[in-house]
Amino acid sequence: MTNWNLIRGTEGKLSPQDIRKNILSYIIQNHPASLIQYIEKEHNIYRIDILGSDSLIFDLQGQFVKANIRKIKG
């Protein structure tokens, strides 16, 4: 589930149509029970934060680049 009010880009707020279908397909396949916390479009990437988990990086064509693994303190 995505809160589209939290999606922003360098040009302002993004709409669901701005997010590439293959990004959503990747998230559904690899993170099926996860909630998207935040999506940001920067100059040449999309950054998607999964609630309580990783940040996923995609290029502007929607191809997965890498995951930034969050380390839990404690």
Secondary structure, DSSP 8 states (H G I E B T S, - for coil): -B-GGGEEETTEE--GGGS-HHHHHHHHHHSTT--EEEEEE-SSEEEEEETTS-EEEEETT--EEEEE------
